[in-house]
Amino acid sequence: MKEIMSSNVMVQKRFTMKKMLDIYQAAKKLNGTTYLYSRQKAVEASSLSKLVSFLLTVEPNTTLKIIMEGNDVEPQLGKLTKMLTNEASVLSVNRKRILDSTGSFQV
């Protein structure tokens, strides 16, 4: 069953290039889609150039929302959130399950 999970993290310091690559690789391994959202800007994490551009603009002490959509995303979200512990602190984790459908929805 498809599900959507999100995690809000507070960015404490700027992301290193290595951390950006780790986020990109984690997003590519997921059988689904990963989005990052902050200050009314969103980016799909599986596009390296867009991800790097986005993360370079994230200032310390801002909230970053990680949104994952796909099958069995909970372990991947936990892994990605754990990866960010040096750069961010976890504020909350939310889960919503959706049914498999051919329709689309907007995040």
C-alpha positions in Angstrom: 0.0 0.0 0.0 1.3 3.5 -0.9 1.9 5.8 2.0 3.0 9.4 2.5 5.2 10.3 5.5 6.8 13.5 6.4 9.3 14.7 9.0 9.9 18.3 10.1 13.5 19.1 11.0 15.1 22.3 12.2 18.2 23.0 10.3 21.0 24.0 12.7 23.9 24.5 10.3 24.5 24.5 6.5 24.6 21.3 4.6 28.0 19.9 3.5 28.4 18.6 -0.1 28.8 15.1 1.3 25.5 15.3 3.2 23.8 16.6 0.0 25.1 13.6 -1.9 23.9 11.3 0.9 20.4 12.7 0.7 20.4 12.4 -3.1 21.6 8.7 -2.9 18.9 7.9 -0.3 16.2 9.5 -2.4 17.4 7.5 -5.5 17.2 4.2 -3.6 13.6 4.7 -2.5 10.9 3.1 -4.6 8.9 6.3 -4.6 9.4 10.0 -4.4 11.2 12.3 -1.9 10.5 16.0 -1.7 12.1 18.7 0.5 10.1 21.8 1.3 11.1 25.0 3.0 9.9 28.6 2.8 7.4 27.9 0.1 9.9 26.2 -2.1 9.9 22.5 -2.9 12.3 20.2 -4.7 12.3 16.6 -5.7 15.4 15.1 -4.0 16.2 12.7 -6.9 17.4 15.6 -9.1 21.0 16.4 -7.9 21.4 19.8 -9.4 18.0 21.0 -8.1 18.7 19.5 -4.7 22.1 21.1 -4.3 20.6 24.5 -5.4 17.8 24.2 -2.9 20.0 23.1 0.1 22.5 25.9 -0.6 19.6 28.4 0.0 18.4 26.8 3.3 19.5 29.0 6.2 20.3 27.8 9.7 17.4 28.0 12.1 14.8 27.3 9.4 12.3 24.4 9.3 12.8 21.8 6.5 10.0 19.3 5.7 11.0 16.0 4.2 8.1 14.3 2.4 8.3 10.7 1.2 5.7 8.9 -1.0 5.8 5.3 -1.9 5.7 1.8 -0.6 7.2 1.1 2.9 8.7 4.5 3.3 9.0 4.5 7.1 12.4 2.9 7.3 13.8 5.2 4.5 12.4 8.3 6.3 14.0 7.2 9.5 17.3 6.6 7.8 17.2 10.0 6.1 16.2 11.8 9.3 19.0 10.1 11.1 21.4 11.2 8.4 20.4 14.8 9.1 21.0 14.7 12.8 24.3 16.6 12.7 22.8 19.4 10.6 19.2 19.4 11.9 17.1 18.4 14.9 13.8 16.5 14.5 10.7 18.4 15.3 7.9 15.9 14.2 7.1 12.9 12.1 3.7 12.5 10.4 2.2 9.5 8.5 -0.7 9.3 6.1 -1.6 6.1 4.1 -3.2 6.4 0.8 -4.8 3.8 -1.5 -3.3 2.8 -4.7 -5.0 4.8 -7.4 -4.3 6.1 -10.9 -5.3 9.6 -9.9 -2.9 12.2 -8.9 -2.7 14.7 -6.0 -0.8 17.8 -5.3 1.7 18.2 -2.4 
